[in-house]
Amino acid sequence: MSKLTHLDESGKAKMVDVSEKPPTTREAVAEATVRMKPETLELILEGKVAKGEVFQVARIAGIMAAKRTSDLIPLCHPLSITKVDVDFSANRQDGIVTVTARVKTIGQTGVEMEALTAVTLSALTIYDMCKAVDREMTITDVMLLEKRGGKSGEFVRKR
């Protein structure tokens, strides 16, 4: 197992110095699952949620979250993000929404945290907009699916 990069030799937290690393294209894909009553999902899909268009608001929340990740997670580098896509797929029968985010940059460190933050905030936004009709919703299975670029290379989650 490799050592933790956010700790110095004495165990103190530190921000990793990436100044000597060459900029490369970095990309990450993350996913989260929102489980709800099928009736709640129908309200979303029919555009009948009182607070508005759930997926559009959740998409904007995810994009904003990706851009603000370094403000939310200590020791996370602020990045110049070049692309954020947030998408939703719905399983009507089971009442499941899968949130997927793809984040890209050209930089010295990866965008895994930005993709994970995007799907998490998108899922929380879905919960917030629908909680009046379904307080039993759950947000589960937040995970990194893919990562490309940088010295550590490619990661693709086996499913």
Secondary structure, DSSP 8 states (H G I E B T S, - for coil): ----TTB-TTS-B-----TTS--EEEEEEEEEEEE--HHHHHHHHTT--TT--HHHHHHHHHHHHHHTHHHHSTT-----EEEEEEEEEEETTTTEEEEEEEEEEEESS--HHHHHHHHHHHHHHHHHHHTTT-TT-EEEEEEEEEEE-STT--EE---
